[in-house]
């Protein structure tokens, strides 16, 4: 089971850009709308995600909209300089995607931020 399936099963409405944008949609607008309509911006941190210019843009949008940002470290990663300002002082959840036994910490963090 993936982190996303666990979140959905626990009753959280999960939106992820590569699953819910159909061909022909104006995908940039859909991503911005999803961020603007979210209660919490969950940022999955991995070596791949921190290299993505799109992830950085999404983080900037969430930060600009003053959305609560929840960093979730899913693989050992060094936070790049361009993300440090937005993530400064935020407590990250460490989540091993191969062993989701501690997913309750993620639920607790989401519940606190979504208030």
Secondary structure in CASP SS format (residue, H / E / C, confidence):
PFRMAT SS
TARGET T0000
AUTHOR 0000-0000-0000
METHOD secondary structure of the structure
MODEL  1
X C 1.00
X C 1.00
X H 1.00
X H 1.00
X H 1.00
X H 1.00
X H 1.00
X H 1.00
X H 1.00
X C 1.00
X C 1.00
X C 1.00
X C 1.00
X C 1.00
X C 1.00
X C 1.00
X H 1.00
X H 1.00
X H 1.00
X H 1.00
X C 1.00
X C 1.00
X C 1.00
X C 1.00
X C 1.00
X C 1.00
X H 1.00
X H 1.00
X H 1.00
X H 1.00
X H 1.00
X H 1.00
X H 1.00
X H 1.00
X H 1.00
X H 1.00
X C 1.00
X C 1.00
X C 1.00
X E 1.00
X E 1.00
X E 1.00
X E 1.00
X E 1.00
X E 1.00
X C 1.00
X C 1.00
X C 1.00
X H 1.00
X H 1.00
X H 1.00
X C 1.00
X H 1.00
X H 1.00
X H 1.00
X H 1.00
X H 1.00
X H 1.00
X H 1.00
X H 1.00
X H 1.00
X H 1.00
X H 1.00
X H 1.00
X C 1.00
X C 1.00
X C 1.00
X E 1.00
X E 1.00
X E 1.00
X E 1.00
X E 1.00
X E 1.00
X C 1.00
X C 1.00
X C 1.00
X C 1.00
X C 1.00
X C 1.00
X C 1.00
X H 1.00
X H 1.00
X H 1.00
X H 1.00
X H 1.00
X H 1.00
X H 1.00
X C 1.00
X C 1.00
X C 1.00
X C 1.00
X C 1.00
X E 1.00
X E 1.00
X C 1.00
X E 1.00
X C 1.00
X C 1.00
X E 1.00
X H 1.00
X H 1.00
X H 1.00
X H 1.00
X H 1.00
X H 1.00
X H 1.00
X H 1.00
X H 1.00
X H 1.00
X H 1.00
X H 1.00
X H 1.00
X H 1.00
X C 1.00
X C 1.00
END
